[in-house]
Amino acid sequence: MKIYEALEWLKSNNNSSALASDRFGETVNAIKFVEKLYELGVLKVNVIGIQDEPERIEDEGGPYATSLIVDLPKDN
């Protein structure tokens, strides 16, 4: 399974709807969401469920992902 840090992956991705397009729509919205998670104190956000078939990259400009894994701090 491929796992990447979400903010870096999203910012370097040329797919206009790179993450869970049914939830975020455009990649810029996903970037804002991940940035907000970091502002709220999460330790790390990773992107998983990556679909990076050559045809998809050619058609959409970059890979697509379906999910995030969020590492939360131990305290509230």
PyMOL commands that set and color helices and strands:
alter all, ss='L'
color gray80, all
select helices_A, chain A and resi 6-11+21-24+27-39+54-60
alter helices_A, ss='H'
color red, helices_A
select strands_A, chain A and resi 4-5+44-51+64-71
alter strands_A, ss='S'
color yellow, strands_A
deselect
rebuild
show_as cartoon
